[in-house]
């Protein structure tokens, strides 16, 4: 029995779940079936229950099982009835097993809900052939469920050089620190393939970068993607931009979306720093985003270029995206020349967040790759980033 030590944090504990097994309901363990006891087939452990082919099977006994192999005696109507009743009330995949099953029986069992029918006595190869599609479907379902819980935030800029990456790295640091308290992770994917410098601004020197993910091709999976990340002291995981200039058109939409989906499965929240220049893959990726942050500056030029970005999204049928406008390097004096009403008129939406212009705090933090509060415990820019991070959490529906 385990007890929780109140002096330990929740992150010190990890839940352990029972491994899904394949249940065998056979009238005996003769022949090859005896060799299956305690074995693993298609990656699943096997559990044998020996009972007459007419004994009712409690659907509750199948809870958490990967599949069940149920023996059927075609000469006994009670046996067939047992299988049909079980198939009608359980979602666990059922594989029927019978001695020399004729084609008519196979069809009857499939109509009753059998995923497959295998001959008796059980053979490992036959059973594995039947279980492999079930295994693959379980993997797909698990991946879809995990991906559904993962969230992606894309950051775009009205123009280069407005501090969007510096803002993003600091927000991602705060998010990683806060999410860690709930056992969740945060990843930053720097897709500014030609001028990305998120690694520099985090004080990191990645050994592997986005280029290595592209080189992996069909070998790409969650383990490889995680191995490609570099971890910041805050817990933030970074997949850095390539060290050498990489043509934007050398990447295709399918590759990018696959990488993003894997990242969402591996990490709770994925921030994506997109290049200033649009491509088919960047638009395709942003169409998958749960939240889009458009970083601009409060100037006539900045608002004009931000409007062009908003117009492009509308033209690409992406107007339904959850888009938030962020004014970076904000100073109250700017409101003398550009009014909030001007922003509404120019962009067709209000400013969601403003980030104070405090170069004396932001620049040292970037140069040292540390959170803002390590430079100055309390600052206007730090407070604004905290508010932005909290707003992102609300937009993504995260519970804290």
C-alpha positions in Angstrom: 0.0 0.0 0.0 1.3 3.5 -0.9 0.5 6.6 1.0 1.0 10.2 -0.1 3.6 12.2 1.8 2.0 15.7 2.2 5.5 17.1 2.1 6.0 16.0 -1.5 4.6 17.8 -4.5 2.1 16.2 -6.8 4.8 16.1 -9.6 6.8 13.6 -7.4 4.0 11.0 -8.0 3.2 9.1 -11.2 0.1 7.1 -11.8 0.7 3.5 -13.0 -2.0 1.9 -15.1 -2.6 -1.8 -15.7 -1.3 -3.0 -19.0 -4.1 -3.9 -21.5 -4.2 -7.7 -22.1 -5.9 -10.1 -24.5 -8.3 -12.3 -22.7 -8.6 -15.9 -23.9 -11.9 -17.7 -23.1 -11.3 -21.3 -24.1 -12.7 -24.7 -23.0 -9.2 -26.0 -22.7 -5.5 -25.3 -23.1 -4.7 -28.2 -25.4 -2.3 -28.0 -28.3 -0.6 -24.7 -29.1 -3.0 -22.9 -26.8 -1.0 -24.2 -23.8 2.1 -22.4 -25.2 0.2 -19.1 -25.3 -0.2 -19.0 -21.5 1.9 -16.1 -20.2 3.1 -15.2 -23.7 2.8 -11.9 -25.6 1.3 -11.7 -29.0 1.3 -8.5 -31.1 2.7 -6.7 -28.0 -0.1 -7.8 -25.7 0.1 -10.1 -22.7 -2.3 -13.0 -22.8 -4.6 -14.1 -20.0 -6.3 -17.5 -20.2 -9.7 -18.5 -18.6 -10.7 -22.1 -19.0 -14.4 -22.7 -19.0 -17.1 -24.3 -21.1 -18.0 -22.6 -24.3 -21.5 -21.9 -23.0 -20.6 -20.2 -19.7 -21.7 -16.5 -19.7 -18.9 -13.9 -19.8 -19.3 -10.8 -17.6 -18.7 -7.8 -19.8 -17.2 -6.1 -16.8 -14.4 -8.7 -16.9 -13.3 -7.2 -20.3 -12.9 -3.7 -19.0 -9.5 -2.4 -19.9 -8.7 -5.4 -22.1 -7.2 -4.9 -25.5 -9.3 -7.7 -27.0 -10.9 -11.0 -26.1 -10.7 -14.4 -27.9 -14.0 -16.3 -27.3 -14.4 -19.9 -28.2 -17.6 -20.7 -30.1 -19.2 -24.2 -30.5 -21.3 -24.0 -33.6 -23.1 -27.2 -32.6 -24.4 -25.6 -29.4 -26.9 -22.8 -29.8 -26.1 -21.6 -26.3 -22.5 -21.0 -27.3 -23.5 -18.9 -30.3 -26.0 -17.0 -28.1 -23.3 -16.3 -25.6 -21.1 -14.7 -28.2 -23.9 -12.6 -29.7 -25.0 -11.3 -26.3 -21.4 -10.4 -25.4 -20.8 -8.6 -28.7 -24.0 -6.6 -28.2 -22.9 -5.1 -24.8 -19.1 -4.7 -25.0 -16.9 -2.3 -26.9 -13.9 -4.6 -26.4 -12.9 -6.1 -29.8 -13.9 -9.8 -29.9 -12.2 -12.5 -31.9 -14.2 -15.7 -32.3 -12.4 -19.1 -32.2 -13.8 -22.4 -33.4 -12.6 -25.7 -34.7 -12.6 -25.8 -38.5 -15.1 -23.0 -38.9 -17.0 -23.2 -42.2 -17.5 -20.1 -44.2 -21.1 -19.8 -43.3 -20.1 -19.7 -39.6 -17.5 -17.1 -40.2 -20.0 -14.8 -41.9 -22.5 -15.3 -39.1 -19.9 -14.4 -36.4 -18.8 -11.3 -38.3 -22.4 -10.2 -38.6 -22.7 -10.7 -34.9 -19.8 -8.4 -34.2 -16.6 -10.5 -34.4 -13.6 -8.6 -35.5 -12.1 -11.8 -36.9 -12.5 -15.6 -36.7 -9.5 -17.9 -36.0 -9.3 -21.6 -36.0 -8.7 -23.9 -33.0 -6.4 -24.9 -31.6 -4.9 -21.5 -31.4 -1.8 -20.8 -33.4 0.5 -17.8 -32.4 0.9 -16.6 -36.0 -2.9 -16.8 -36.7 -3.6 -14.9 -33.4 -1.0 -12.2 -34.1 -2.4 -11.7 -37.6 -5.8 -11.0 -36.0 -4.5 -8.8 -33.3 -2.2 -6.6 -35.4 -5.1 -4.5 -36.8 -6.6 -4.1 -33.3 -3.2 -3.0 -32.0 -2.8 -0.4 -34.8 -6.3 0.9 -34.2 -5.6 1.3 -30.4 -2.4 3.2 -31.2 -4.3 5.5 -33.6 -7.1 6.1 -31.0 -4.5 6.8 -28.3 -2.6 9.2 -30.6 -5.8 11.0 -31.6 -6.9 11.4 -27.9 -3.5 12.7 -26.9 -3.3 15.0 -29.8 -6.8 16.3 -29.0 -5.6 17.3 -25.6 -2.4 19.0 -27.0 -2.8 22.6 -28.0 -0.9 24.7 -30.5 -0.3 28.4 -30.4 1.1 30.1 -33.5 2.9 33.4 -33.4 3.0 35.7 -36.4 4.4 39.2 -36.8 3.3 42.2 -38.8 6.9 42.8 -39.8 10.3 41.4 -38.8 12.3 43.1 -36.1 9.5 44.0 -33.7 10.6 41.7 -30.9 8.1 38.9 -31.5 10.6 36.1 -30.8 11.9 37.8 -27.6 8.3 38.1 -26.4 7.5 34.5 -27.4 10.5 33.0 -25.6 9.6 34.8 -22.4 6.0 33.8 -22.6 7.0 30.2 -23.3 9.3 30.2 -20.2 6.5 31.4 -18.0 4.1 28.8 -19.5 6.7 26.0 -18.9 7.2 27.0 -15.3 3.5 27.2 -14.6 2.5 24.1 -16.5 5.1 22.0 -14.8 3.2 22.4 -11.5 0.4 20.4 -13.1 2.5 17.8 -14.7 2.3 19.2 -18.2 5.1 20.2 -20.6 5.6 23.1 -23.1 7.5 23.0 -26.3 8.7 25.9 -28.5 9.1 25.1 -32.2 11.2 27.7 -34.0 10.0 27.5 -37.6 11.6 30.7 -38.7 13.9 28.6 -40.9 16.1 31.3 -42.1 16.4 33.8 -39.3 15.1 32.0 -36.2 17.1 32.8 -33.1 14.9 31.5 -30.3 17.7 29.2 -29.2 20.0 32.2 -28.8 17.4 34.2 -26.9 17.0 31.3 -24.5 20.8 30.9 -24.0 20.7 27.4 -25.6 23.0 25.7 -28.1 21.0 22.8 -29.6 23.0 19.8 -30.9 19.9 18.8 -33.0 17.5 21.1 -34.8 14.5 21.2 -37.0 16.7 20.1 -39.9 17.3 16.8 -38.2 13.6 16.2 -38.0 13.3 16.7 -41.7 16.2 14.4 -42.4 14.5 11.6 -40.3 11.8 11.2 -42.9 9.8 8.0 -42.2 11.7 7.4 -39.0 10.1 10.4 -37.3 8.2 9.5 -34.1 7.6 10.9 -30.7 10.8 9.5 -29.2 12.9 11.0 -32.0 11.2 14.4 -31.8 11.7 14.5 -28.0 15.3 13.6 -28.5 15.7 16.5 -30.8 14.6 19.0 -28.2 16.9 21.1 -26.0 15.7 21.8 -22.5 15.8 25.2 -20.9 16.3 25.5 -17.1 12.6 26.5 -16.9 11.6 23.1 -18.3 10.7 24.5 -21.7 11.6 22.2 -24.6 13.0 23.9 -27.7 13.2 22.5 -31.2 15.6 25.1 -32.7 15.7 26.5 -36.2 18.3 25.0 -38.6 21.8 26.4 -38.0 22.2 27.0 -41.7 19.8 28.9 -44.0 17.1 26.6 -45.2 15.0 27.5 -48.2 11.4 28.0 -47.1 10.1 26.0 -50.0 12.2 23.0 -49.1 9.5 22.0 -46.6 6.0 20.8 -47.4 2.8 21.0 -45.6 2.5 17.3 -44.8 5.9 17.2 -43.1 5.2 20.3 -41.0 1.7 19.1 -39.9 3.1 15.7 -39.0 5.8 17.3 -36.8 3.2 19.5 -35.2 0.9 16.6 -34.5 3.6 14.6 -32.9 4.7 17.6 -30.8 1.1 18.0 -29.6 1.0 14.4 -28.6 4.3 14.6 -26.8 3.8 18.0 -25.1 0.8 19.7 -23.6 1.3 23.0 -25.3 3.3 23.8 -28.4 4.3 27.4 -29.3 5.3 27.9 -32.9 7.4 30.8 -34.1 6.5 31.3 -37.8 8.6 33.1 -40.4 7.6 36.6 -41.5 7.2 35.4 -45.1 4.2 33.3 -45.8 4.4 29.8 -47.5 1.8 27.1 -48.2 3.1 25.1 -45.2 3.0 28.0 -42.8 -0.6 28.8 -43.7 -1.5 25.1 -43.6 0.0 24.8 -40.1 -1.7 27.9 -38.8 -5.0 26.5 -40.0 -4.4 23.8 -37.3 -3.7 26.3 -34.5 -5.9 26.6 -31.4 -4.8 30.2 -31.0 -2.9 32.7 -33.1 -1.0 35.7 -31.7 -0.3 38.6 -34.1 2.5 40.7 -32.8 2.6 44.3 -34.0 3.7 47.8 -32.9 1.5 50.8 -32.3 2.4 52.8 -35.4 0.7 53.6 -38.7 3.2 51.3 -40.5 2.8 48.5 -38.0 -1.0 48.6 -38.1 -1.0 48.8 -41.9 1.1 45.6 -42.2 -0.8 43.9 -39.5 -4.0 44.6 -41.5 -2.4 42.9 -44.5 -1.8 39.8 -42.4 -5.5 39.8 -41.2 -6.7 40.3 -44.8 -4.5 37.4 -46.0 -6.0 35.1 -43.3 -9.5 36.1 -44.4 -8.7 35.4 -48.1 -7.4 32.0 -47.1 -10.7 31.2 -45.4 -9.0 31.4 -42.0 -11.0 34.2 -40.6 -12.5 31.8 -38.0 -9.2 31.4 -36.2 -8.9 32.6 -32.7 -6.7 35.6 -33.4 -5.4 38.0 -30.7 -3.6 41.2 -31.4 -0.6 42.0 -29.3 1.1 45.4 -29.3 4.7 45.0 -28.3 7.0 47.7 -26.9 4.0 49.7 -25.9 4.4 53.2 -24.4 1.5 55.3 -23.2 2.8 58.2 -25.2 2.1 56.4 -28.4 -1.7 56.8 -27.7 -1.3 60.5 -28.5 -0.7 59.7 -32.1 -2.6 56.4 -32.5 -5.9 56.0 -30.7 -7.5 52.7 -29.8 -10.3 53.6 -32.2 -7.7 53.8 -35.0 -6.6 50.3 -34.2 -10.2 49.0 -34.3 -10.7 50.8 -37.6 -7.5 49.6 -39.1 -7.7 45.9 -38.0 -11.4 45.4 -37.5 -10.7 44.2 -33.9 -9.4 45.5 -30.6 -6.0 45.1 -29.1 -6.0 42.1 -26.8 -2.7 42.7 -25.0 0.0 45.4 -24.7 3.6 44.6 -23.7 5.5 47.4 -22.0 8.7 48.7 -23.6 11.4 48.1 -21.0 14.6 47.4 -22.8 16.6 47.7 -19.6 14.8 44.5 -18.4 14.2 42.7 -21.7 17.6 43.0 -23.3 19.6 41.5 -20.4 17.1 38.7 -20.1 17.5 37.9 -23.8 21.3 38.1 -23.6 21.4 35.8 -20.6 18.6 33.5 -21.7 16.8 33.9 -18.3 13.3 34.8 -17.2 12.6 38.5 -16.8 12.2 38.2 -13.0 15.8 37.2 -12.7 16.8 40.6 -14.1 14.2 42.5 -12.1 11.8 40.9 -9.7 8.9 43.2 -10.5 8.6 45.0 -13.8 5.9 46.4 -16.1 7.0 44.1 -19.0 7.1 41.1 -16.6 3.6 41.9 -15.4 2.3 42.2 -19.0 3.8 38.9 -20.0 2.2 37.2 -17.0 -1.1 38.6 -18.0 -0.6 37.4 -21.6 0.4 33.9 -20.4 -2.7 33.7 -18.2 -4.8 34.8 -21.2 -3.3 32.1 -23.4 -4.2 29.5 -20.7 -7.8 30.7 -20.6 -8.0 30.7 -24.4 -6.8 27.1 -24.5 -9.2 26.0 -21.8 -6.4 24.8 -19.5 -7.3 24.2 -15.9 -5.0 25.6 -13.2 
